[in-house]
Amino acid sequence: MRNRMWSGRGRPRGGYHSRSDARILEYLVEVSTKYGVDTTDFFNALVYAWNSGKATCRELAIRFRVKKKDCAVFLITDGYKVVAQLPIPENILRETNPLEGFDYVRERVRSASERRERMALDTSSMQIKDLKAGMKRVDLKARVVGISKPKNVITRFNEHVILASATLSDETSTIKLPLWNGQINMLSINDIVQIENANVIVFRGEKQLRIGRHSTLKVIEGSSLDAAKGTAKCMAK
């Protein structure tokens, strides 16, 4: 088989392939790296599925779906999750492990994963002074230093609810936390609370925390804990 020449700028990627073939190979390396699969094993599983209809490679299931022109279409799943469905040119499948030589793709995927992990660590134990509007999935430990008088309000969905605002403080600053309905009775002044998976918003020019459907508000020290009002899954409004 005669490989086509790389027509892009710079050095050839993964050997001498066309730009479209190189992009497919890069994507396959990206998938194998994300799922911790050896590239040789992954490519061999694709070839096996091409010849036999299906194959497995660690947690990944690979099915050959249909042939389109000179391409084989594969469905790759992880349990019930679809990882990818893509056509792979048959000239690639006839090669001997063309996924070799794409170390830069593996490094790119690993670097991106490390950045995500660092970002998660950066927001896992924040101080109030570090909170900025737009932050998501923030974890915070703080003391309740004030709770406003509850009031009846009408939401944009024309629902009548009770709203109060707790003021949270740590050694660096303070921030408001809106409380809705039953959340209000969870907290008392001087409680120490742990908030997980919250978002930081700006409402009427003031920075606030927002606890939503997937957030957790937990009293870890204080009178509310003694009254068995410790943990609640907080529903978004």
C-alpha positions in Angstrom: 0.0 0.0 0.0 1.2 3.5 -0.8 0.7 6.0 1.9 -0.3 9.5 0.9 2.0 12.4 1.8 1.3 14.8 4.6 0.2 18.1 3.0 0.1 20.4 6.0 2.7 22.7 7.4 5.5 21.5 9.7 6.6 17.9 10.3 4.5 15.0 9.3 2.2 13.8 12.1 2.2 10.1 12.8 4.1 9.3 9.6 3.1 10.1 6.1 -0.7 10.5 6.0 -3.1 12.9 4.5 -4.4 15.6 6.8 -7.8 13.9 7.2 -6.2 10.6 8.0 -3.9 12.2 10.5 -6.8 13.8 12.2 -8.5 10.5 12.6 -5.4 8.9 14.0 -5.0 11.8 16.4 -8.5 11.3 17.6 -8.0 7.6 18.1 -4.9 8.3 20.2 -6.9 10.9 22.2 -9.6 8.3 22.9 -7.1 5.6 23.9 -5.2 8.0 26.2 -8.4 9.3 27.9 -9.5 5.7 28.7 -6.0 4.5 29.7 -5.8 2.0 26.8 -2.5 1.0 25.1 -2.6 2.3 21.6 -1.4 -1.0 20.1 -4.1 -2.9 21.9 -6.7 -0.3 20.9 -5.8 -0.4 17.2 -5.7 -4.2 17.2 -9.2 -4.3 18.7 -10.4 -2.0 16.0 -9.0 -4.3 13.3 -10.5 -7.3 15.1 -13.9 -5.6 15.1 -13.5 -4.8 11.5 -13.0 -8.4 10.6 -15.3 -10.0 13.2 -18.0 -7.5 13.9 -17.1 -6.6 17.5 -14.3 -6.5 20.0 -13.5 -5.3 23.6 -10.5 -3.4 24.8 -10.6 -3.1 28.6 -13.8 -1.1 29.4 -14.4 -0.2 25.8 -16.7 -2.1 23.5 -16.1 -1.7 19.8 -18.6 -2.6 17.1 -18.2 -2.5 13.3 -21.4 -0.9 12.1 -21.3 -0.5 8.3 -19.0 0.0 5.4 -19.3 3.4 3.6 -17.3 3.7 0.4 -13.7 3.0 1.5 -14.4 3.5 5.2 -15.5 1.3 8.1 -17.8 2.9 10.6 -17.3 2.0 14.2 -19.3 2.5 17.4 -17.2 2.7 20.6 -19.0 2.6 23.9 -18.1 2.5 27.6 -21.0 0.6 29.2 -24.1 2.5 28.1 -22.1 5.7 27.3 -21.3 6.4 23.6 -17.6 7.3 23.4 -17.5 7.8 19.6 -19.0 6.8 16.3 -16.6 7.5 13.4 -15.5 6.3 10.0 -12.0 5.0 9.6 -10.5 4.6 6.1 -9.7 1.0 5.3 -6.3 1.9 4.2 -5.5 2.9 7.8 -6.9 -0.4 9.1 -4.6 -2.3 6.8 -1.5 -0.6 8.3 0.6 -2.0 11.2 -0.3 0.1 14.2 -0.4 3.6 12.6 -1.1 5.1 16.1 2.6 5.0 16.9 4.4 8.4 16.7 1.6 10.5 18.2 3.3 11.1 21.5 2.4 14.8 21.3 -1.3 13.9 21.3 -0.9 11.8 24.5 1.0 14.7 26.2 -1.7 17.2 25.1 -4.5 15.0 26.6 -2.5 14.3 29.8 -1.7 18.0 30.2 -5.4 18.9 29.8 -6.3 16.3 32.4 -3.8 17.7 34.8 -5.0 21.2 34.3 -8.6 20.1 35.1 -7.4 18.3 38.2 -5.5 21.5 39.4 -8.6 23.6 38.8 -10.6 21.2 40.8 -8.1 21.4 43.6 -8.0 25.2 43.4 -11.8 25.4 44.0 -12.1 22.5 46.5 -11.1 24.5 49.5 -11.6 28.2 48.7 -11.4 31.2 50.9 -14.1 33.9 50.5 -11.6 36.5 49.3 -10.7 34.3 46.4 -14.2 33.8 45.1 -15.0 35.4 41.7 -18.2 35.7 39.8 -18.6 32.9 37.4 -16.8 30.3 39.5 -18.5 26.9 39.5 -18.3 23.8 41.7 -16.9 25.7 44.6 -16.4 24.1 48.0 -16.3 26.5 51.0 -16.1 26.2 54.8 -17.4 29.3 56.7 -19.2 30.6 59.8 -22.7 31.9 59.7 -22.5 35.5 61.2 -25.9 36.7 60.2 -29.3 35.7 58.9 -31.8 38.2 57.6 -35.4 38.2 58.5 -37.4 35.9 56.2 -39.8 37.5 53.7 -42.3 36.3 51.2 -41.4 36.8 47.6 -42.8 35.8 44.2 -40.4 34.1 41.8 -40.3 34.6 38.1 -42.4 31.4 37.8 -45.1 33.2 39.9 -44.5 31.0 42.9 -44.7 32.2 46.5 -41.6 31.3 48.5 -39.9 32.4 51.7 -36.4 33.9 51.2 -33.7 34.8 53.7 -30.1 35.6 53.3 -27.2 34.2 55.4 -24.0 36.1 55.8 -21.0 33.7 55.7 -17.6 34.7 57.0 -14.1 33.3 57.2 -10.8 34.9 58.2 -10.6 36.7 54.8 -14.0 38.2 54.0 -17.8 37.7 54.0 -20.4 36.6 51.3 -24.1 36.3 51.2 -25.9 32.9 50.7 -29.6 33.0 49.7 -31.8 30.5 51.6 -35.1 29.3 50.4 -38.0 27.9 52.4 -36.8 24.9 54.5 -33.2 25.8 54.1 -33.7 28.8 56.4 -34.4 26.6 59.4 -31.3 24.6 58.8 -28.9 27.3 60.0 -28.3 29.4 63.1 -25.8 32.2 63.8 -22.4 30.9 64.7 -22.9 27.6 62.9 -19.9 26.4 60.8 -21.1 25.2 57.5 -19.5 23.2 54.7 -20.8 24.0 51.2 -20.0 21.8 48.2 -20.5 22.3 44.5 -21.8 25.9 44.7 -21.6 28.6 42.1 -20.6 32.3 42.5 -23.0 34.8 41.0 -23.6 38.6 41.1 -27.1 39.7 42.1 -27.9 43.4 42.1 -24.2 44.2 42.1 -23.4 42.0 45.1 -21.4 38.8 44.9 -23.3 35.8 46.3 -23.0 32.0 46.6 -25.7 30.0 44.9 -26.5 26.4 46.0 -28.3 24.4 43.3 -29.7 21.0 42.5 -26.4 19.3 42.8 -25.0 21.3 45.7 -24.7 20.2 49.4 -25.1 22.4 52.5 -24.0 20.8 55.7 -23.7 22.1 59.3 -20.5 20.7 60.7 -20.4 22.6 64.0 -23.0 24.5 65.9 -26.5 24.5 67.5 -28.2 23.5 64.2 -26.2 20.3 64.2 -27.3 19.5 67.7 -30.9 20.0 66.6 -30.3 17.4 63.9 -30.6 19.8 61.0 -27.3 18.9 59.6 -27.4 18.0 55.9 -29.8 18.7 53.1 -29.7 18.3 49.4 -30.5 21.8 48.2 -33.0 22.2 45.4 -32.4 25.0 42.8 -35.0 27.8 42.5 
